[in-house]
Amino acid sequence: METLKVPVGISNRHIHLSQEHIEALFGVGYSLTKMNDLSQPGRYAYEETVTLIGPKGTIPGVRILGSARKASQVELTRTDTHKIGINPPVRDSGNIAGSPGIDIEGPKGLVRLNQGVIIATRHLHMSSEDAWKYSFKDGEYLCAIVPGPRGGILEKIRVRVNPNYTLDLHVDTDEANAYGLVNGQQLDVYSTNDQFQAAR
């Protein structure tokens, strides 16, 4: 089977907000201002930011990503969590049940989340067409070879399949720094240990 090469997309800390919380933080009827498109269709970064307040510290200037969600969610790196004093689980985006909460401060108000803070699982966005072509399934795990002086093996990359997705391997800034990765870098990914061993 042909080896799949995927581009790396590096994610910094960010937040997804519900419409209710957008209005609580920025004012009733407020519409966020689109700054730029992200790698996935219909996803973008807003100009507005918020401050996160934890038990031990704060993180200002946290970017809001859209579009609005049913439930607000904060995605941090492990380094961030040490700074503000919380211990969130590594989870797929949207899986926030039982995760820690946090306070969010905006220019017009403060929102207290009872849950919603996670460290995002490294994951690979993939279209249905690519999944069929390379025999990958939604929810399965892949591994990738990272070349270079700080390279290694990225394991437990969760596949996320959607007809509208564009191929993109998402890791956070902690992971990127540890492996010496840069945005747009192409990596070879494998679905089985046998395929990986044959490529070494």
C-alpha positions as CSV (number, residue, x, y, z in Angstrom):
1,M,0.0,0.0,0.0
2,E,1.2,3.5,-0.8
3,T,2.6,5.4,2.1
4,L,0.5,8.4,3.1
5,K,2.3,11.7,3.6
6,V,0.5,14.2,5.8
7,P,1.2,17.9,6.6
8,V,1.7,18.9,10.2
9,G,-0.5,21.6,11.7
10,I,0.8,22.9,15.1
11,S,-1.9,24.1,17.5
12,N,-1.3,26.6,20.2
13,R,-3.6,27.0,23.3
14,H,-7.1,28.1,22.2
15,I,-10.7,28.1,23.2
16,H,-14.0,27.2,21.5
17,L,-17.0,29.2,22.9
18,S,-20.8,28.6,22.9
19,Q,-22.9,31.5,21.7
20,E,-24.2,32.0,25.2
21,H,-20.6,32.4,26.5
22,I,-19.6,34.7,23.7
23,E,-22.4,37.1,24.7
24,A,-21.6,36.7,28.4
25,L,-17.9,37.6,27.7
26,F,-18.4,40.3,25.0
27,G,-21.9,41.6,25.4
28,V,-25.4,40.7,24.3
29,G,-25.7,40.4,20.5
30,Y,-21.9,40.6,20.0
31,S,-20.5,39.0,16.8
32,L,-16.9,37.9,16.8
33,T,-14.6,39.2,14.1
34,K,-13.0,36.7,11.7
35,M,-9.2,37.0,11.5
36,N,-8.2,34.1,9.2
37,D,-9.2,30.7,8.0
38,L,-7.8,27.6,9.5
39,S,-6.8,24.4,7.7
40,Q,-10.2,22.7,8.0
41,P,-13.1,24.1,5.9
42,G,-15.5,26.3,7.9
43,R,-13.1,26.7,10.8
44,Y,-11.3,30.0,11.5
45,A,-9.6,32.1,14.1
46,Y,-11.2,35.3,15.6
47,E,-9.4,38.5,16.4
48,E,-10.9,38.5,19.9
49,T,-9.1,36.8,22.8
50,V,-9.9,36.0,26.4
51,T,-8.0,35.5,29.7
52,L,-8.0,32.1,31.4
53,I,-7.8,32.2,35.2
54,G,-6.7,29.1,37.1
55,P,-5.9,28.3,40.8
56,K,-2.3,29.3,40.4
57,G,-2.1,31.8,37.6
58,T,-3.6,33.3,34.5
59,I,-3.0,33.1,30.7
60,P,-4.0,36.2,28.8
61,G,-4.5,36.5,25.1
62,V,-6.0,33.1,24.4
63,R,-7.3,33.0,20.9
64,I,-11.0,32.1,20.2
65,L,-11.5,29.6,17.3
66,G,-14.8,29.2,15.5
67,S,-17.5,28.5,14.7
68,A,-19.5,28.6,17.9
69,R,-20.0,25.3,19.7
70,K,-22.8,23.8,21.8
71,A,-20.4,23.6,24.8
72,S,-17.3,25.8,25.5
73,Q,-14.0,24.0,25.5
74,V,-10.4,25.0,26.3
75,E,-7.5,23.2,24.8
76,L,-4.1,23.7,26.5
77,T,-0.7,22.2,26.4
78,R,0.8,20.4,29.4
79,T,3.1,23.4,29.9
80,D,0.1,25.7,30.2
81,T,-1.5,23.5,32.8
82,H,1.5,23.7,35.1
83,K,1.4,27.5,34.9
84,I,-2.3,27.8,35.9
85,G,-2.5,24.9,38.3
86,I,-4.9,22.4,36.7
87,N,-4.6,18.8,35.6
88,P,-6.8,18.1,32.6
89,P,-7.0,14.8,30.8
90,V,-5.7,14.0,27.2
91,R,-9.0,13.7,25.3
92,D,-10.5,13.9,21.8
93,S,-12.0,17.3,21.1
94,G,-15.6,17.4,22.4
95,N,-15.1,14.8,25.0
96,I,-15.2,17.0,28.1
97,A,-17.3,15.0,30.6
98,G,-15.6,15.0,33.9
99,S,-12.8,17.4,32.8
100,P,-11.7,20.3,35.0
101,G,-13.3,23.7,34.8
102,I,-11.7,27.2,34.6
103,D,-12.7,30.8,34.8
104,I,-12.8,32.8,31.5
105,E,-12.5,36.6,31.5
106,G,-13.6,38.8,28.7
107,P,-14.1,42.6,28.3
108,K,-17.7,42.5,29.4
109,G,-17.9,39.6,31.9
110,L,-16.6,36.4,33.5
111,V,-17.7,32.9,32.8
112,R,-17.0,30.0,35.1
113,L,-16.8,26.6,33.3
114,N,-17.6,23.6,35.5
115,Q,-15.9,21.4,33.0
116,G,-14.3,21.8,29.6
117,V,-10.5,21.9,29.8
118,I,-8.5,19.2,28.0
119,I,-5.2,18.5,26.4
120,A,-6.1,17.5,22.8
121,T,-5.2,14.0,21.6
122,R,-2.9,14.2,18.6
123,H,-5.1,13.5,15.6
124,L,-5.2,13.3,11.8
125,H,-8.1,15.0,9.9
126,M,-8.9,13.0,6.8
127,S,-11.6,13.1,4.1
128,S,-13.7,10.1,3.5
129,E,-12.0,9.7,0.1
130,D,-8.5,9.6,1.6
131,A,-9.8,7.1,4.3
132,W,-11.1,4.8,1.6
133,K,-8.0,5.2,-0.5
134,Y,-5.6,4.3,2.3
135,S,-7.9,1.9,4.1
136,F,-8.0,3.9,7.3
137,K,-11.1,4.1,9.6
138,D,-12.5,6.8,11.8
139,G,-11.2,6.4,15.4
140,E,-8.3,4.1,14.6
141,Y,-4.8,5.0,15.7
142,L,-1.8,5.6,13.4
143,C,1.9,6.3,13.9
144,A,4.2,8.7,12.1
145,I,8.0,8.8,11.6
146,V,9.6,12.2,12.5
147,P,13.0,12.6,10.9
148,G,15.8,14.9,12.1
149,P,18.1,15.3,15.1
150,R,15.1,15.4,17.5
151,G,13.0,13.0,15.5
152,G,11.3,9.8,16.7
153,I,8.0,8.0,16.5
154,L,4.6,9.8,17.0
155,E,2.3,7.1,18.2
156,K,-1.5,7.0,19.0
157,I,-2.5,9.5,16.3
158,R,-6.2,9.3,16.3
159,V,-7.9,9.3,12.8
160,R,-10.9,11.6,12.4
161,V,-12.8,11.1,9.1
162,N,-15.3,13.6,7.7
163,P,-16.3,14.2,4.0
164,N,-15.3,17.8,4.4
165,Y,-12.0,17.4,6.2
166,T,-8.7,18.4,4.6
167,L,-5.6,16.2,5.4
168,D,-3.9,17.7,8.4
169,L,-2.0,16.1,11.4
170,H,-2.6,18.2,14.5
171,V,-0.1,18.3,17.4
172,D,0.3,20.9,20.1
173,T,3.2,23.2,20.6
174,D,4.7,21.1,23.3
175,E,4.8,18.1,21.0
176,A,6.1,20.1,18.1
177,N,9.0,21.6,20.1
178,A,9.9,18.2,21.5
179,Y,10.2,16.7,18.0
180,G,11.5,19.7,16.2
181,L,8.4,19.9,14.0
182,V,7.4,22.9,11.9
183,N,4.1,23.9,10.3
184,G,3.5,22.2,7.0
185,Q,6.2,19.6,7.4
186,Q,5.4,16.3,5.7
187,L,5.4,13.1,7.7
188,D,4.9,9.5,6.6
189,V,2.1,7.7,8.6
190,Y,1.4,4.0,9.0
191,S,-1.5,2.1,10.3
192,T,0.2,-1.1,11.5
193,N,3.4,-2.0,13.2
194,D,4.3,-4.3,10.3
195,Q,4.1,-1.4,7.9
196,F,6.2,0.8,10.2
197,Q,8.8,-1.9,10.6
198,A,9.1,-2.4,6.9
199,A,9.7,1.3,6.4
200,R,12.5,1.6,8.9
